[in-house]
Amino acid sequence: MNTALIDAVNTQIALELDSALLYLAFSVTLKSHGLPGMAHWMRRQYTEENLHAMQLINHLEHRLAPVTIPALTRPLFEWEKPIDIFRLALAHERRVTLSINELVSLCQHEKDYATQYFLFDYVKEQVEEEHQIVSIIDKILLCGPATSDLLSLDNELSTRT
């Protein structure tokens, strides 16, 4: 692996770890506001993002490339309603999608087909990630001002495995 690609993968590791912290912060916030199901959904995202970071770390290690562990930065965000948090999550996932796509493009340019192949799972998963969040946003919008509907959705999100 060349230096540019190693640096780009290390940057992606940092983004995945930032994603994990963001989802953890969302989870804690939602739980403290009486939405344990939404908090659970976000906590599962936290776990998934950590897994992504570890997979990228393992890929670099298997390629005998140096791994850089980034410093942690506390996520800051503002919200008024649960939909705001999910909209922030969607914006963040779109940023991750862009980053993954740029990384795949760099792999193509550098002719690093092993890393490109490795990243295809991430490309596919990002489509699903964005779709899931859009679906939740749509359901929150359907709830309107009905607290009982929002609590029903909260209960539905608690079943995520």
DSSP file (Angstrom, degrees, kcal/mol; ACC not computed):
  #  RESIDUE AA STRUCTURE BP1 BP2  ACC     N-H-->O    O-->H-N    N-H-->O    O-->H-N    TCO  KAPPA ALPHA  PHI   PSI    X-CA   Y-CA   Z-CA
    1    1 A M              0   0    0      0, 0.0     2,-0.1     0, 0.0   111,-0.0   0.000 360.0 360.0 360.0 138.4    0.0    0.0    0.0
    2    2 A N     >  -     0   0    0      1,-0.1     4,-2.4   108,-0.1     3,-0.2  -0.422 360.0-105.1 -86.1 168.1    1.3    3.4   -0.8
    3    3 A T  H  > S+     0   0    0      1,-0.2     4,-2.8     2,-0.2     5,-0.2   0.865 116.6  55.5 -60.7 -41.1    1.4    6.3    1.7
    4    4 A A  H  > S+     0   0    0      1,-0.2     4,-1.9     2,-0.2    -1,-0.2   0.909 112.1  43.4 -61.4 -41.6   -1.6    8.2    0.2
    5    5 A L  H  > S+     0   0    0      2,-0.2     4,-2.5    -3,-0.2     5,-0.2   0.894 112.4  52.0 -72.6 -39.7   -3.8    5.2    0.6
    6    6 A I  H  X S+     0   0    0     -4,-2.4     4,-2.4     1,-0.2    -2,-0.2   0.933 111.4  48.0 -60.2 -45.1   -2.6    4.3    4.0
    7    7 A D  H  X S+     0   0    0     -4,-2.8     4,-2.1     1,-0.2    -1,-0.2   0.900 111.1  51.1 -61.8 -40.8   -3.3    7.9    5.1
    8    8 A A  H  X S+     0   0    0     -4,-1.9     4,-1.9    -5,-0.2    -2,-0.2   0.892 110.5  47.9 -66.1 -40.1   -6.7    7.8    3.6
    9    9 A V  H  X S+     0   0    0     -4,-2.5     4,-2.3     2,-0.2    -1,-0.2   0.911 111.0  51.2 -67.6 -40.5   -7.6    4.5    5.4
   10   10 A N  H  X S+     0   0    0     -4,-2.4     4,-2.0     1,-0.2    -2,-0.2   0.875 108.5  52.3 -62.3 -36.0   -6.4    6.0    8.6
   11   11 A T  H  X S+     0   0    0     -4,-2.1     4,-2.1     2,-0.2    -1,-0.2   0.889 108.6  50.6 -64.8 -38.7   -8.6    9.0    8.0
   12   12 A Q  H  X S+     0   0    0     -4,-1.9     4,-2.6     2,-0.2    -2,-0.2   0.881 106.2  55.0 -66.8 -37.7  -11.5    6.7    7.5
   13   13 A I  H  X S+     0   0    0     -4,-2.3     4,-2.4     1,-0.2    -2,-0.2   0.937 108.3  49.2 -58.2 -45.8  -10.7    4.9   10.8
   14   14 A A  H  X S+     0   0    0     -4,-2.0     4,-2.5     1,-0.2    -2,-0.2   0.904 110.8  50.1 -60.9 -41.5  -10.9    8.3   12.5
   15   15 A L  H  X S+     0   0    0     -4,-2.1     4,-2.5     2,-0.2    -1,-0.2   0.899 109.7  50.3 -65.4 -40.3  -14.2    9.0   10.8
   16   16 A E  H  X S+     0   0    0     -4,-2.6     4,-2.2     2,-0.2    -1,-0.2   0.903 112.1  47.3 -64.9 -40.4  -15.6    5.7   11.9
   17   17 A L  H  X S+     0   0    0     -4,-2.4     4,-2.2     2,-0.2    -2,-0.2   0.887 111.3  50.9 -68.9 -37.8  -14.5    6.3   15.5
   18   18 A D  H  X S+     0   0    0     -4,-2.5     4,-2.3     2,-0.2    -2,-0.2   0.902 109.3  52.5 -61.0 -40.7  -16.0    9.8   15.3
   19   19 A S  H  X S+     0   0    0     -4,-2.5     4,-2.7     2,-0.2     5,-0.2   0.923 107.1  52.0 -60.4 -45.1  -19.2    8.2   14.1
   20   20 A A  H  X S+     0   0    0     -4,-2.2     4,-2.3     1,-0.2    -2,-0.2   0.935 111.0  46.7 -58.1 -47.5  -19.3    5.8   17.0
   21   21 A L  H  X S+     0   0    0     -4,-2.2     4,-2.5     2,-0.2    -1,-0.2   0.884 111.0  52.5 -63.8 -37.8  -18.9    8.6   19.5
   22   22 A L  H  X S+     0   0    0     -4,-2.3     4,-2.5     2,-0.2    -2,-0.2   0.942 110.8  46.6 -63.0 -47.0  -21.6   10.6   17.8
   23   23 A Y  H  X S+     0   0    0     -4,-2.7     4,-2.5     1,-0.2    -2,-0.2   0.864 111.3  52.3 -64.7 -35.2  -24.0    7.7   17.9
   24   24 A L  H  X S+     0   0    0     -4,-2.3     4,-2.6    -5,-0.2    -1,-0.2   0.918 109.9  48.6 -64.8 -42.7  -23.2    7.1   21.6
   25   25 A A  H  X S+     0   0    0     -4,-2.5     4,-2.2     2,-0.2    -2,-0.2   0.906 111.6  49.8 -63.6 -41.4  -23.9   10.8   22.4
   26   26 A F  H  X S+     0   0    0     -4,-2.5     4,-2.8     2,-0.2     5,-0.2   0.923 110.9  50.8 -60.3 -43.7  -27.2   10.5   20.5
   27   27 A S  H  X S+     0   0    0     -4,-2.5     4,-2.6     1,-0.2     5,-0.2   0.937 110.8  46.5 -60.6 -49.4  -28.0    7.4   22.4
   28   28 A V  H  X S+     0   0    0     -4,-2.6     4,-2.1     1,-0.2    -1,-0.2   0.904 113.9  49.6 -60.9 -42.2  -27.3    8.9   25.8
   29   29 A T  H  X S+     0   0    0     -4,-2.2     4,-0.7    -5,-0.2    -2,-0.2   0.937 112.4  45.9 -63.6 -48.2  -29.3   12.1   24.9
   30   30 A L  H ><>S+     0   0    0     -4,-2.8     5,-2.2     1,-0.2     3,-0.7   0.901 112.6  50.6 -64.4 -40.5  -32.3   10.1   23.7
   31   31 A K  H ><5S+     0   0    0     -4,-2.6     3,-1.7     1,-0.2    -1,-0.2   0.906 106.9  54.0 -64.2 -40.0  -32.3    7.8   26.7
   32   32 A S  H 3<5S+     0   0    0     -4,-2.1    -1,-0.2     1,-0.3    -2,-0.2   0.660 106.9  53.8 -69.9 -13.2  -32.1   10.8   29.1
   33   33 A H  T <<5S-     0   0    0     -3,-0.7    -1,-0.3    -4,-0.7    -2,-0.2   0.083 126.6 -95.9-107.9  22.0  -35.2   12.2   27.4
   34   34 A G  T < 5S+     0   0    0     -3,-1.7    -3,-0.2     1,-0.1     3,-0.1   0.746  91.0 116.4  78.6  25.4  -37.4    9.1   27.9
   35   35 A L     >< +     0   0    0     -5,-2.2     4,-2.2     1,-0.1     5,-0.2  -0.603  25.4 160.4-123.2  70.9  -36.8    7.4   24.5
   36   36 A P  H  > S+     0   0    0      0, 0.0     4,-2.4     0, 0.0    -1,-0.1   0.798  72.8  56.0 -65.5 -29.2  -35.1    4.2   25.3
   37   37 A G  H  > S+     0   0    0      2,-0.2     4,-2.2     1,-0.2   123,-0.2   0.929 110.5  43.4 -68.6 -44.5  -36.0    2.5   22.0
   38   38 A M  H  > S+     0   0    0      2,-0.2     4,-2.3     1,-0.2    -1,-0.2   0.881 113.5  53.3 -65.7 -37.5  -34.4    5.2   19.9
   39   39 A A  H  X S+     0   0    0     -4,-2.2     4,-2.4     2,-0.2    -2,-0.2   0.912 108.0  50.5 -61.7 -42.4  -31.4    5.2   22.3
   40   40 A H  H  X S+     0   0    0     -4,-2.4     4,-2.2     2,-0.2    -2,-0.2   0.924 108.5  51.9 -60.9 -44.7  -31.1    1.5   21.8
   41   41 A W  H  X S+     0   0    0     -4,-2.2     4,-1.6     1,-0.2    -2,-0.2   0.920 112.2  46.0 -58.4 -44.5  -31.1    2.0   18.0
   42   42 A M  H  X S+     0   0    0     -4,-2.3     4,-2.3     1,-0.2    -1,-0.2   0.863 108.6  55.8 -67.1 -36.2  -28.4    4.6   18.3
   43   43 A R  H  X S+     0   0    0     -4,-2.4     4,-2.0     1,-0.2    -1,-0.2   0.875 105.5  52.1 -65.4 -36.0  -26.4    2.3   20.6
   44   44 A R  H  X S+     0   0    0     -4,-2.2     4,-2.3     2,-0.2    -1,-0.2   0.887 108.3  51.5 -65.2 -37.9  -26.5   -0.4   18.0
   45   45 A Q  H  X S+     0   0    0     -4,-1.6     4,-2.7     2,-0.2     5,-0.2   0.917 106.3  55.0 -62.4 -42.2  -25.1    2.1   15.5
   46   46 A Y  H  X S+     0   0    0     -4,-2.3     4,-2.0     1,-0.2    -2,-0.2   0.930 109.2  46.8 -54.3 -48.5  -22.3    2.9   18.0
   47   47 A T  H  X S+     0   0    0     -4,-2.0     4,-2.0     1,-0.2    -1,-0.2   0.901 111.6  51.5 -62.6 -42.0  -21.4   -0.8   18.1
   48   48 A E  H  X S+     0   0    0     -4,-2.3     4,-2.3     1,-0.2    -2,-0.2   0.902 108.5  50.4 -62.9 -42.7  -21.5   -1.0   14.3
   49   49 A E  H  X S+     0   0    0     -4,-2.7     4,-2.2     2,-0.2    -1,-0.2   0.882 109.0  51.7 -66.2 -37.9  -19.2    2.0   13.8
   50   50 A N  H  X S+     0   0    0     -4,-2.0     4,-2.3    -5,-0.2    -1,-0.2   0.906 108.7  52.0 -62.4 -40.6  -16.7    0.6   16.2
   51   51 A L  H  X S+     0   0    0     -4,-2.0     4,-2.5     1,-0.2    -2,-0.2   0.913 107.5  52.1 -61.2 -42.5  -16.7   -2.7   14.3
   52   52 A H  H  X S+     0   0    0     -4,-2.3     4,-2.3     1,-0.2    -1,-0.2   0.926 108.9  50.0 -59.8 -44.4  -16.1   -0.8   11.0
   53   53 A A  H  X S+     0   0    0     -4,-2.2     4,-2.4     1,-0.2    -1,-0.2   0.920 111.2  49.0 -60.2 -43.5  -13.1    1.0   12.6
   54   54 A M  H  X S+     0   0    0     -4,-2.3     4,-2.9     1,-0.2    -1,-0.2   0.883 108.9  52.6 -65.4 -37.6  -11.7   -2.4   13.8
   55   55 A Q  H  X S+     0   0    0     -4,-2.5     4,-2.2     2,-0.2    -1,-0.2   0.907 110.8  47.2 -63.9 -41.0  -12.2   -3.9   10.4
   56   56 A L  H  X S+     0   0    0     -4,-2.3     4,-2.3     2,-0.2    -2,-0.2   0.901 111.9  50.5 -66.2 -40.7  -10.2   -1.1    8.8
   57   57 A I  H  X S+     0   0    0     -4,-2.4     4,-2.6     1,-0.2    -2,-0.2   0.939 110.8  49.4 -60.8 -46.9   -7.5   -1.4   11.4
   58   58 A N  H  X S+     0   0    0     -4,-2.9     4,-2.8     1,-0.2    -2,-0.2   0.885 108.1  54.3 -60.2 -39.0   -7.3   -5.1   10.7
   59   59 A H  H  X S+     0   0    0     -4,-2.2     4,-1.5     2,-0.2    -1,-0.2   0.940 110.3  45.6 -61.9 -46.5   -7.1   -4.5    7.0
   60   60 A L  H  <>S+     0   0    0     -4,-2.3     5,-3.0     1,-0.2     3,-0.2   0.926 113.0  50.7 -62.0 -43.3   -4.1   -2.2    7.5
   61   61 A E  H ><5S+     0   0    0     -4,-2.6     3,-1.6     1,-0.2    -2,-0.2   0.911 108.5  51.3 -62.1 -41.8   -2.4   -4.6    9.8
   62   62 A H  H 3<5S+     0   0    0     -4,-2.8    -1,-0.2     1,-0.3    -2,-0.2   0.801 110.6  49.5 -65.0 -26.9   -2.9   -7.5    7.4
   63   63 A R  T 3<5S-     0   0    0     -4,-1.5    -1,-0.3    -3,-0.2    -2,-0.2   0.339 116.0-118.5 -91.3   6.3   -1.3   -5.3    4.7
   64   64 A L  T < 5 +     0   0    0     -3,-1.6    -3,-0.2     1,-0.2    -2,-0.1   0.845  66.6 144.2  59.2  36.9    1.6   -4.5    7.1
   65   65 A A      < -     0   0    0     -5,-3.0    -1,-0.2    -6,-0.1    -2,-0.1  -0.792  56.2 -99.2-105.3 148.3    0.7   -0.8    7.0
   66   66 A P        -     0   0    0      0, 0.0     2,-0.4     0, 0.0   -56,-0.1  -0.392  32.4-145.4 -68.9 142.4    0.9    1.6    9.9
   67   67 A V        -     0   0    0     -2,-0.1     2,-0.5    -7,-0.0   -60,-0.1  -0.903   5.9-157.4-108.8 134.9   -2.2    2.3   11.9
   68   68 A T        -     0   0    0     -2,-0.4   -54,-0.1   -61,-0.1   -55,-0.1  -0.959   4.8-154.0-114.3 119.7   -2.9    5.7   13.4
   69   69 A I        -     0   0    0     -2,-0.5     2,-0.0   -56,-0.0   -59,-0.0  -0.826  21.9-137.9 -92.3 122.6   -5.3    5.9   16.3
   70   70 A P        -     0   0    0      0, 0.0     2,-0.2     0, 0.0    -1,-0.0  -0.313  17.5-101.7 -79.9 161.2   -6.9    9.4   16.4
   71   71 A A        -     0   0    0      1,-0.1     2,-0.3    -2,-0.0     0, 0.0  -0.500  44.3-107.9 -71.9 150.0   -7.5   11.6   19.5
   72   72 A L        -     0   0    0     -2,-0.2     2,-0.4   -51,-0.0    -1,-0.1  -0.602  29.1-162.3 -83.6 142.1  -11.1   11.6   20.6
   73   73 A T        -     0   0    0     -2,-0.3   -52,-0.0     0, 0.0     0, 0.0  -0.993  24.1-119.0-125.1 127.5  -13.3   14.7   20.1
   74   74 A R        -     0   0    0     -2,-0.4     2,-0.2     1,-0.1   -52,-0.1  -0.454  32.9-119.7 -65.6 126.8  -16.5   15.1   22.0
   75   75 A P        -     0   0    0      0, 0.0     2,-0.4     0, 0.0    -1,-0.1  -0.476  28.1-163.1 -69.2 135.2  -19.5   15.3   19.6
   76   76 A L        +     0   0    0     -2,-0.2     2,-0.3     2,-0.0   -54,-0.0  -0.971  20.9 149.0-118.9 134.7  -21.4   18.6   19.8
   77   77 A F        -     0   0    0     -2,-0.4     2,-0.4     2,-0.0     8,-0.0  -0.987  33.5-135.5-158.7 158.0  -24.9   19.0   18.4
   78   78 A E        +     0   0    0     -2,-0.3     2,-0.3     6,-0.1    -2,-0.0  -0.935  28.9 161.8-119.1 144.0  -28.1   20.9   18.9
   79   79 A W        -     0   0    0     -2,-0.4    -2,-0.0     1,-0.1     4,-0.0  -0.991  27.8-177.6-156.3 155.8  -31.5   19.4   18.8
   80   80 A E  S    S+     0   0    0      1,-0.4    -1,-0.1    -2,-0.3     3,-0.0   0.606  79.3  24.7-120.6 -36.7  -35.1   20.1   19.9
   81   81 A K  S >> S-     0   0    0      1,-0.1     3,-1.4     0, 0.0     4,-0.9  -0.879  83.6-106.3-129.9 158.8  -37.0   17.0   18.8
   82   82 A P  H 3> S+     0   0    0      0, 0.0     4,-1.9     0, 0.0     3,-0.5   0.846 117.2  63.9 -54.4 -34.4  -36.0   13.4   18.1
   83   83 A I  H 3> S+     0   0    0      1,-0.2     4,-2.3     2,-0.2     5,-0.2   0.842  95.4  59.9 -60.4 -31.0  -36.3   14.0   14.4
   84   84 A D  H <> S+     0   0    0     -3,-1.4     4,-2.1     2,-0.2    -1,-0.2   0.903 104.2  49.3 -62.5 -40.7  -33.4   16.6   14.7
   85   85 A I  H  X S+     0   0    0     -4,-0.9     4,-2.3    -3,-0.5    -1,-0.2   0.911 111.7  48.1 -66.3 -41.8  -31.1   13.8   15.9
   86   86 A F  H  X S+     0   0    0     -4,-1.9     4,-2.3     2,-0.2    -1,-0.2   0.858 110.0  52.3 -69.0 -33.0  -32.1   11.5   13.1
   87   87 A R  H  X S+     0   0    0     -4,-2.3     4,-2.4     2,-0.2    -1,-0.2   0.889 109.6  49.4 -67.4 -37.8  -31.6   14.3   10.6
   88   88 A L  H  X S+     0   0    0     -4,-2.1     4,-2.3     2,-0.2    -2,-0.2   0.902 110.1  51.5 -64.6 -40.1  -28.1   14.9   12.0
   89   89 A A  H  X S+     0   0    0     -4,-2.3     4,-2.7     2,-0.2    -2,-0.2   0.905 109.7  49.7 -62.5 -41.5  -27.4   11.1   11.8
   90   90 A L  H  X S+     0   0    0     -4,-2.3     4,-2.3     2,-0.2    -2,-0.2   0.928 110.3  49.3 -63.8 -45.2  -28.5   11.1    8.1
   91   91 A A  H  X S+     0   0    0     -4,-2.4     4,-1.6     1,-0.2    -1,-0.2   0.904 112.4  49.2 -60.3 -40.4  -26.2   14.1    7.3
   92   92 A H  H  X S+     0   0    0     -4,-2.3     4,-2.2     2,-0.2    -2,-0.2   0.927 109.3  50.8 -65.8 -44.2  -23.4   12.3    9.1
   93   93 A E  H  X S+     0   0    0     -4,-2.7     4,-2.7     1,-0.2    -1,-0.2   0.868 107.4  54.2 -62.7 -35.3  -24.0    9.1    7.1
   94   94 A R  H  X S+     0   0    0     -4,-2.3     4,-2.1     2,-0.2    -1,-0.2   0.868 107.4  50.9 -65.6 -34.6  -24.0   11.0    3.9
   95   95 A R  H  X S+     0   0    0     -4,-1.6     4,-2.2     2,-0.2    -2,-0.2   0.906 110.5  48.8 -65.6 -41.9  -20.6   12.4    4.9
   96   96 A V  H  X S+     0   0    0     -4,-2.2     4,-2.7     2,-0.2    -2,-0.2   0.909 109.1  53.3 -64.2 -42.1  -19.4    8.8    5.6
   97   97 A T  H  X S+     0   0    0     -4,-2.7     4,-2.7     1,-0.2    -2,-0.2   0.931 109.2  48.6 -57.7 -46.8  -20.7    7.7    2.2
   98   98 A L  H  X S+     0   0    0     -4,-2.1     4,-2.3     1,-0.2    -1,-0.2   0.911 111.5  50.1 -59.9 -43.2  -18.8   10.4    0.4
   99   99 A S  H  X S+     0   0    0     -4,-2.2     4,-2.1     2,-0.2    -2,-0.2   0.915 111.1  47.8 -63.4 -44.2  -15.7    9.5    2.3
  100  100 A I  H  X S+     0   0    0     -4,-2.7     4,-2.5     2,-0.2    -2,-0.2   0.924 111.5  51.0 -62.6 -44.3  -16.0    5.8    1.4
  101  101 A N  H  X S+     0   0    0     -4,-2.7     4,-2.2     1,-0.2    -2,-0.2   0.896 110.3  48.9 -61.8 -39.6  -16.6    6.7   -2.2
  102  102 A E  H  X S+     0   0    0     -4,-2.3     4,-2.1     2,-0.2    -1,-0.2   0.876 110.1  52.0 -66.2 -36.6  -13.5    8.9   -2.3
  103  103 A L  H  X S+     0   0    0     -4,-2.1     4,-2.2     2,-0.2    -2,-0.2   0.906 109.1  49.3 -66.1 -41.7  -11.5    6.1   -0.8
  104  104 A V  H  X S+     0   0    0     -4,-2.5     4,-2.3     2,-0.2    -2,-0.2   0.910 109.8  52.3 -63.0 -41.5  -12.7    3.6   -3.4
  105  105 A S  H  X S+     0   0    0     -4,-2.2     4,-2.5     1,-0.2    -2,-0.2   0.905 108.5  50.3 -60.9 -40.8  -11.8    6.2   -6.1
  106  106 A L  H  X S+     0   0    0     -4,-2.1     4,-2.7     2,-0.2    -1,-0.2   0.902 107.8  53.7 -64.1 -40.2   -8.3    6.5   -4.6
  107  107 A C  H  X>S+     0   0    0     -4,-2.2     5,-2.3     2,-0.2     4,-0.7   0.920 109.5  48.2 -58.8 -43.6   -8.0    2.7   -4.6
  108  108 A Q  H ><5S+     0   0    0     -4,-2.3     3,-0.7     1,-0.2    -2,-0.2   0.933 112.7  48.2 -62.1 -45.7   -8.9    2.6   -8.3
  109  109 A H  H 3<5S+     0   0    0     -4,-2.5    -2,-0.2     1,-0.2    -1,-0.2   0.895 117.2  41.5 -61.9 -40.8   -6.4    5.4   -9.1
  110  110 A E  H 3<5S-     0   0    0     -4,-2.7    -1,-0.2    -5,-0.2    -2,-0.2   0.473 108.1-125.6 -87.1  -2.2   -3.6    3.6   -7.1
  111  111 A K  T <<5 +     0   0    0     -4,-0.7     2,-1.1    -3,-0.7    -3,-0.2   0.863  57.1 150.6  58.3  38.2   -4.6    0.2   -8.5
  112  112 A D     >< +     0   0    0     -5,-2.3     4,-2.0    -6,-0.2    -1,-0.2  -0.740  12.4 168.6 -98.7  83.8   -5.0   -1.2   -5.0
  113  113 A Y  H  >  +     0   0    0     -2,-1.1     4,-2.7     1,-0.2     5,-0.2   0.766  68.5  61.6 -73.4 -26.4   -7.6   -3.8   -5.8
  114  114 A A  H  > S+     0   0    0      2,-0.2     4,-2.1     1,-0.2    -1,-0.2   0.940 110.3  39.9 -64.8 -45.9   -7.4   -5.6   -2.5
  115  115 A T  H  > S+     0   0    0      2,-0.2     4,-2.2     1,-0.2    -2,-0.2   0.891 114.2  54.2 -70.2 -38.3   -8.4   -2.5   -0.6
  116  116 A Q  H  X S+     0   0    0     -4,-2.0     4,-0.8     2,-0.2    -2,-0.2   0.941 110.4  46.3 -59.6 -47.0  -11.0   -1.6   -3.2
  117  117 A Y  H >< S+     0   0    0     -4,-2.7     3,-0.9     1,-0.2     4,-0.5   0.916 110.6  53.5 -61.3 -43.9  -12.6   -5.1   -2.9
  118  118 A F  H >< S+     0   0    0     -4,-2.1     3,-0.7     1,-0.2     4,-0.4   0.876 107.7  51.9 -56.8 -40.1  -12.5   -4.8    0.9
  119  119 A L  H >X S+     0   0    0     -4,-2.2     4,-2.1     1,-0.2     3,-0.6   0.633  85.3  84.3 -77.1 -14.5  -14.4   -1.5    0.7
  120  120 A F  H <X S+     0   0    0     -3,-0.9     4,-2.4    -4,-0.8    -1,-0.2   0.852  86.4  56.7 -60.3 -33.4  -17.2   -2.8   -1.5
  121  121 A D  H <> S+     0   0    0     -3,-0.7     4,-2.4    -4,-0.5    -1,-0.3   0.888 107.4  49.3 -62.1 -37.1  -19.0   -4.1    1.6
  122  122 A Y  H <> S+     0   0    0     -3,-0.6     4,-2.3    -4,-0.4    -2,-0.2   0.890 107.9  53.5 -68.2 -39.5  -18.9   -0.5    3.0
  123  123 A V  H  X S+     0   0    0     -4,-2.1     4,-1.1     1,-0.2    -2,-0.2   0.949 113.4  42.9 -59.6 -48.8  -20.2    0.9   -0.2
  124  124 A K  H  X S+     0   0    0     -4,-2.4     4,-1.3     1,-0.2     3,-0.4   0.904 112.9  53.1 -63.9 -41.8  -23.2   -1.5   -0.1
  125  125 A E  H  X S+     0   0    0     -4,-2.4     4,-2.9     1,-0.2    -1,-0.2   0.851 100.8  60.2 -65.7 -34.4  -23.8   -0.9    3.6
  126  126 A Q  H  X S+     0   0    0     -4,-2.3     4,-2.4     1,-0.2     5,-0.2   0.865 100.7  55.3 -63.1 -34.9  -23.9    2.9    3.3
  127  127 A V  H  X S+     0   0    0     -4,-1.1     4,-2.1    -3,-0.4    -1,-0.2   0.940 112.1  43.7 -60.2 -45.7  -26.9    2.6    1.0
  128  128 A E  H  X S+     0   0    0     -4,-1.3     4,-2.8     2,-0.2    -2,-0.2   0.898 110.9  54.7 -66.4 -41.9  -28.6    0.6    3.7
  129  129 A E  H  X S+     0   0    0     -4,-2.9     4,-2.0     1,-0.2    -2,-0.2   0.947 111.7  43.3 -57.3 -50.3  -27.5    2.9    6.5
  130  130 A E  H  X S+     0   0    0     -4,-2.4     4,-2.5     1,-0.2    -1,-0.2   0.909 113.2  52.7 -63.9 -41.4  -29.0    6.0    4.7
  131  131 A H  H  X S+     0   0    0     -4,-2.1     4,-2.4    -5,-0.2    -2,-0.2   0.919 107.8  51.0 -60.6 -44.8  -32.1    4.1    3.8
  132  132 A Q  H  X S+     0   0    0     -4,-2.8     4,-2.0     1,-0.2    -1,-0.2   0.920 112.2  45.9 -59.7 -45.0  -32.8    3.0    7.4
  133  133 A I  H  X S+     0   0    0     -4,-2.0     4,-2.6     2,-0.2    -1,-0.2   0.911 111.3  51.2 -69.0 -40.9  -32.4    6.5    8.8
  134  134 A V  H  X S+     0   0    0     -4,-2.5     4,-2.7     1,-0.2    -1,-0.2   0.908 109.4  52.7 -59.5 -40.6  -34.6    8.0    6.0
  135  135 A S  H  X S+     0   0    0     -4,-2.4     4,-2.0     2,-0.2    -2,-0.2   0.901 109.7  47.5 -62.1 -41.8  -37.2    5.4    6.9
  136  136 A I  H  X S+     0   0    0     -4,-2.0     4,-2.5     2,-0.2    -2,-0.2   0.917 111.2  51.0 -66.4 -42.8  -37.1    6.4   10.6
  137  137 A I  H  X S+     0   0    0     -4,-2.6     4,-2.4     1,-0.2    -2,-0.2   0.924 109.3  51.3 -59.3 -44.5  -37.4   10.1    9.7
  138  138 A D  H  X S+     0   0    0     -4,-2.7     4,-1.9     1,-0.2    -1,-0.2   0.906 110.6  48.7 -59.6 -41.7  -40.4    9.3    7.5
  139  139 A K  H  X S+     0   0    0     -4,-2.0     4,-1.4     2,-0.2    -1,-0.2   0.890 109.4  51.8 -67.4 -39.0  -42.0    7.4   10.4
  140  140 A I  H  X S+     0   0    0     -4,-2.5     4,-1.0     1,-0.2     3,-0.3   0.919 109.2  51.0 -62.5 -41.9  -41.3   10.3   12.9
  141  141 A L  H >< S+     0   0    0     -4,-2.4     3,-0.6     1,-0.2    -2,-0.2   0.889 107.1  53.8 -62.2 -38.8  -42.9   12.7   10.4
  142  142 A L  H 3< S+     0   0    0     -4,-1.9    -1,-0.2     1,-0.2    -2,-0.2   0.804  99.9  62.7 -65.4 -28.7  -46.0   10.4   10.2
  143  143 A C  H >< S+     0   0    0     -4,-1.4     3,-1.7    -3,-0.3    -1,-0.2   0.831  81.7 175.9 -64.6 -31.4  -46.3   10.5   14.0
  144  144 A G  T <<  -     0   0    0     -4,-1.0    -1,-0.2    -3,-0.6    -2,-0.1  -0.289  65.2 -27.2  57.3-144.0  -46.9   14.2   13.8
  145  145 A P  T 3  S+     0   0    0      0, 0.0     2,-0.8     0, 0.0    -1,-0.2   0.466 104.0 119.0 -82.6   0.8  -47.7   15.7   17.3
  146  146 A A    <>  -     0   0    0     -3,-1.7     4,-1.8     1,-0.2     3,-0.3  -0.552  45.6-167.8 -74.7 106.7  -49.1   12.4   18.6
  147  147 A T  H  > S+     0   0    0     -2,-0.8     4,-2.6     1,-0.2     5,-0.2   0.869  86.8  58.0 -60.3 -38.1  -46.9   11.4   21.5
  148  148 A S  H  > S+     0   0    0      1,-0.2     4,-1.8     2,-0.2    -1,-0.2   0.884 106.0  49.2 -63.0 -37.7  -48.5    8.0   21.6
  149  149 A D  H  > S+     0   0    0     -3,-0.3     4,-2.3    -6,-0.2    -1,-0.2   0.901 110.9  49.8 -67.2 -40.1  -47.4    7.4   18.0
  150  150 A L  H  X S+     0   0    0     -4,-1.8     4,-2.5     1,-0.2    -2,-0.2   0.899 110.7  49.8 -64.5 -40.1  -43.8    8.5   18.8
  151  151 A L  H  X S+     0   0    0     -4,-2.6     4,-2.1     2,-0.2    -1,-0.2   0.843 108.7  53.2 -67.9 -32.3  -43.7    6.2   21.8
  152  152 A S  H  X S+     0   0    0     -4,-1.8     4,-2.2     2,-0.2    -2,-0.2   0.918 110.4  46.7 -66.1 -43.4  -44.9    3.4   19.6
  153  153 A L  H  X S+     0   0    0     -4,-2.3     4,-2.4     2,-0.2    -2,-0.2   0.908 109.3  55.0 -63.2 -41.3  -42.1    4.1   17.1
  154  154 A D  H  X S+     0   0    0     -4,-2.5     4,-0.9     1,-0.2    -2,-0.2   0.918 108.4  48.8 -56.8 -43.7  -39.7    4.2   20.1
  155  155 A N  H >< S+     0   0    0     -4,-2.1     3,-0.6     1,-0.2     4,-0.3   0.900 109.1  52.7 -63.4 -41.4  -40.9    0.8   21.1
  156  156 A E  H >< S+     0   0    0     -4,-2.2     3,-1.5     1,-0.2    -2,-0.2   0.901 106.8  52.4 -60.6 -41.6  -40.4   -0.5   17.5
  157  157 A L  H >< S+     0   0    0     -4,-2.4     3,-1.2     1,-0.3    -1,-0.2   0.707  95.4  70.5 -70.3 -18.9  -36.8    0.8   17.4
  158  158 A S  T << S+     0   0    0     -4,-0.9    -1,-0.3    -3,-0.6    -2,-0.2   0.629  88.4  65.4 -71.6 -11.3  -36.0   -1.1   20.7
  159  159 A T  T <  S+     0   0    0     -3,-1.5    -1,-0.2    -4,-0.3    -2,-0.2   0.463  70.1 124.8 -91.4  -0.6  -36.3   -4.4   18.8
  160  160 A R    <         0   0    0     -3,-1.2    -3,-0.0  -123,-0.2  -116,-0.0  -0.355 360.0 360.0 -61.7 133.2  -33.2   -3.7   16.6
  161  161 A T              0   0    0     -2,-0.1    -1,-0.2  -117,-0.0    -3,-0.0   0.427 360.0 360.0-103.4 360.0  -30.7   -6.5   16.9
